[in-house]
């Protein structure tokens, strides 16, 4: 086995290991923040809002791992600086965003949710383009079609930005704040479902073209 082949075969394991460590840090930090300063009981509107944020952050971390890892395992290439950046583009913003969970004001978290979705959009485009540049994975380009997983990001980025603006101006009630926090989890799960559907179709197309 040549040096180039050896590096290519090690790349997926290295990528997923680093990604898993970063996602693990997100979960560990989220649990630490929740234990240290968040009010989780009794279950009033504020506590439910905080639980909604916690579950949303955890679900987004899981979705991030699924998306980056599932594409990463298919790639055989010599790593570039692009590959080093991709693995940090979504987990690190999540780690920073944990500090905004459970705060008295919700609007900083809403603004940050818009920013995180924007970073996720960039990470999605970069990861899919890097993968589809390989001849055997050209079909992976379908993942970035408008009505694929990117639909959640297209809608979510302006939605959370507007919600943050409205909340910062006192236009959102506590109950609506709770619903905004709780609603972030279904959105992340919907992104995951759309991605997995597109991913399976891309694999089927790749297998048909390169049996």
Residue pairs with C-beta under 8 A, 6 or more apart in sequence:
1 9
4 78
7 78
7 79
8 76
8 77
8 78
9 76
11 75
11 76
11 77
11 78
11 79
11 83
12 72
12 73
12 74
12 75
12 76
14 79
15 68
15 69
15 72
15 75
15 79
15 83
15 87
16 69
16 72
16 73
18 87
19 65
19 68
19 69
19 72
19 87
19 91
20 65
20 69
22 87
22 88
22 91
22 92
22 95
23 61
23 62
23 64
23 65
23 91
25 91
25 95
26 57
26 61
26 91
26 94
26 95
26 98
27 58
27 61
29 95
29 98
30 54
30 57
30 58
30 61
30 98
30 101
33 98
33 99
33 101
33 102
34 40
34 54
34 101
34 102
37 102
38 50
38 54
38 101
38 102
39 46
39 47
39 50
39 102
40 47
40 50
40 51
41 47
43 51
45 174
45 175
45 177
45 178
46 174
46 178
48 178
48 182
49 106
49 174
49 177
49 178
49 181
49 182
50 101
50 102
50 181
51 182
52 178
52 181
52 182
52 183
52 184
52 185
53 101
53 102
53 109
53 181
53 184
54 101
54 102
55 182
55 185
56 181
56 182
56 184
56 185
56 188
57 94
57 97
57 98
57 101
59 184
59 185
59 188
59 189
60 94
60 116
60 184
60 188
61 91
61 94
62 188
62 192
63 188
63 189
63 191
63 192
63 195
64 90
64 91
64 94
64 120
66 192
66 195
66 196
67 124
67 127
67 149
67 191
67 192
67 195
68 86
68 87
68 90
68 123
68 127
70 195
70 196
70 199
71 127
71 128
71 131
71 140
71 143
71 199
72 127
74 131
74 137
74 140
74 203
75 130
75 131
75 134
75 137
76 134
77 83
77 130
77 134
82 126
82 130
83 130
85 126
86 123
86 126
86 127
86 130
89 119
89 120
89 122
89 123
89 126
90 116
90 119
90 120
90 123
93 112
93 115
93 116
93 119
94 116
96 112
97 109
97 112
97 113
97 116
100 108
100 109
100 112
101 109
103 109
105 167
105 168
106 167
106 172
106 177
106 180
106 181
107 164
107 165
107 167
107 168
108 164
109 181
110 160
110 161
110 163
110 164
110 167
110 180
111 160
111 161
111 164
111 168
113 156
113 160
113 164
113 184
114 156
114 157
114 158
114 159
114 160
114 161
114 164
117 152
117 153
117 156
117 157
117 160
118 153
118 157
120 153
121 150
121 153
121 157
124 143
124 144
124 149
124 150
124 153
125 144
128 140
128 141
128 143
128 144
129 141
129 144
131 137
131 140
132 138
132 139
132 140
132 141
135 210
136 206
136 210
137 202
137 206
138 206
138 209
139 201
139 202
139 203
139 205
139 206
139 209
140 199
140 202
140 206
141 202
142 148
142 198
142 201
142 202
142 205
143 149
143 195
143 198
143 199
143 202
144 150
145 198
146 154
148 194
148 195
148 197
148 198
149 191
149 192
149 194
149 195
149 198
151 194
152 187
152 188
152 190
152 191
152 194
153 191
156 187
163 172
163 180
166 172
167 177
167 180
172 180
